[in-house]
Amino acid sequence: MTAPRYQEVKSQEIPEVKDDDGTQVRVVCGNFWGKSGPVDGIATNPTYLDVTVAPGRRKTLPVETLRHAFAYVFAGSGKFCNASAPLAVPTESVQWLDTTPPTVADNRSLILFDSGDEVTVQAGDDGIRFLLVSGRPLQEPVAWYGPIVMNTQEQLQKAFSELKQGTFLKDK
């Protein structure tokens, strides 16, 4: 298990690249279009991108085939195409009987991608802004609740106990 740590990164430290079609990508972590993000030293070697695609534009972004990827939409809307079975998952509460899957990924949608080497998005009328995150799979068990991720339920319970007691993050 990796000890928790904090990396402070100011907005102006995040490099931004622009494509000829107006697509803007801020590289928070990893490498993309010749730029490297300021966040480093993470076990899964993630790529963490803040992507903005102009209204009505279609954009294809590369993803390494050995990585798992997801997109989290936080502005505008669009459709994610040509990926292996993307699934939009509303992250806000929905009605119990709403069994119709969404056709457009809008604000606060999480889109999970299966294996593939690219993600294509078709921006809606107001454009779309989303985080595109990919990383190597951990290949280990995951116990998750809220903001804490551990390997076992016992570790998770201990972490929440330490959080409640104020001892979760320890100074070295």
SULZIRA-V317011 format. One record per residue. RES is the residue in three letters. PHI is phi in whole degrees, -180 to 180 (NA if undefined). OMEGA is omega in whole degrees, -180 to 180 (NA if undefined). Layout:
# SULZIRA-V317011
RES & PHI & OMEGA
RES & PHI & OMEGA
This chain:
# SULZIRA-V317011
MET & NA & 179
THR & -87 & 177
ALA & -67 & 179
PRO & -64 & 178
ARG & -154 & -176
TYR & -127 & 175
GLN & -122 & 179
GLU & -86 & 179
VAL & -132 & 178
LYS & -86 & -176
SER & -52 & -177
GLN & -69 & 178
GLU & -86 & -178
ILE & -90 & -179
PRO & -69 & 179
GLU & -125 & 175
VAL & -123 & 180
LYS & -123 & 177
ASP & -94 & -178
ASP & -60 & -179
ASP & -85 & 179
GLY & 96 & 178
THR & -64 & 178
GLN & -116 & 179
VAL & -131 & 173
ARG & -99 & -175
VAL & -97 & -179
VAL & -82 & -176
CYS & -147 & 180
GLY & 88 & -178
ASN & -123 & 179
PHE & -158 & 178
TRP & 48 & 175
GLY & 83 & 179
LYS & -114 & 177
SER & -117 & 179
GLY & -78 & -177
PRO & -78 & -180
VAL & -82 & -178
ASP & -147 & 176
GLY & 75 & 180
ILE & -104 & -171
ALA & -54 & -176
THR & -85 & 180
ASN & 49 & -174
PRO & -76 & 166
THR & -113 & -174
TYR & -129 & -173
LEU & -121 & 174
ASP & -106 & -170
VAL & -110 & 174
THR & -123 & 178
VAL & -117 & -176
ALA & -64 & 180
PRO & -51 & 176
GLY & 75 & -178
ARG & -83 & 175
ARG & -114 & -177
LYS & -136 & 175
THR & -110 & -179
LEU & -120 & -179
PRO & -76 & 174
VAL & -138 & 179
GLU & -65 & -174
THR & -65 & -178
LEU & -89 & -179
ARG & -111 & 169
HIS & -96 & -176
ALA & -139 & 171
PHE & -148 & 174
ALA & -124 & 176
TYR & -123 & -178
VAL & -83 & 177
PHE & -130 & 172
ALA & -160 & 179
GLY & 71 & 180
SER & -159 & 179
GLY & 177 & 178
LYS & -121 & 177
PHE & -98 & -172
CYS & -123 & 172
ASN & 55 & 172
ALA & -111 & -179
SER & -78 & 175
ALA & 50 & 174
PRO & -67 & -180
LEU & -134 & 177
ALA & -80 & -179
VAL & -120 & 178
PRO & -61 & -179
THR & -97 & 173
GLU & -100 & -178
SER & -61 & 177
VAL & -127 & 179
GLN & -72 & -178
TRP & -56 & -173
LEU & -90 & 179
ASP & -80 & -177
THR & -103 & 179
THR & -83 & 180
PRO & -65 & 179
PRO & -67 & 178
THR & -102 & 179
VAL & -127 & 176
ALA & -88 & 180
ASP & -115 & -176
ASN & -49 & 180
ARG & 68 & 174
SER & -108 & 176
LEU & -114 & -179
ILE & -115 & -180
LEU & -97 & -180
PHE & -117 & 174
ASP & -83 & -178
SER & -69 & -180
GLY & 166 & -179
ASP & -118 & 178
GLU & -160 & 175
VAL & -128 & 178
THR & -116 & 179
VAL & -124 & 173
GLN & -109 & -177
ALA & -70 & 177
GLY & -79 & -176
ASP & -63 & -180
ASP & -104 & -175
GLY & 79 & 179
ILE & -149 & 173
ARG & -131 & -176
PHE & -151 & 172
LEU & -92 & 174
LEU & -114 & -175
VAL & -121 & 175
SER & -141 & 179
GLY & -165 & 177
ARG & -69 & 176
PRO & -63 & -179
LEU & -73 & -177
GLN & 60 & 177
GLU & -147 & -178
PRO & -64 & -179
VAL & -129 & 171
ALA & -118 & -171
TRP & -135 & 171
TYR & -154 & -180
GLY & 58 & -175
PRO & -86 & -174
ILE & -112 & 178
VAL & -125 & 178
MET & -133 & 179
ASN & -95 & -177
THR & -133 & 176
GLN & -62 & 179
GLU & -64 & 177
GLN & -64 & 179
LEU & -64 & 178
GLN & -63 & 178
LYS & -64 & 180
ALA & -62 & 179
PHE & -69 & 175
SER & -64 & 179
GLU & -65 & 178
LEU & -62 & 180
LYS & -65 & -179
GLN & -84 & -179
GLY & 81 & -177
THR & -116 & -175
PHE & -63 & 177
LEU & -97 & -176
LYS & -108 & 174
ASP & -74 & 180
LYS & -83 & NA
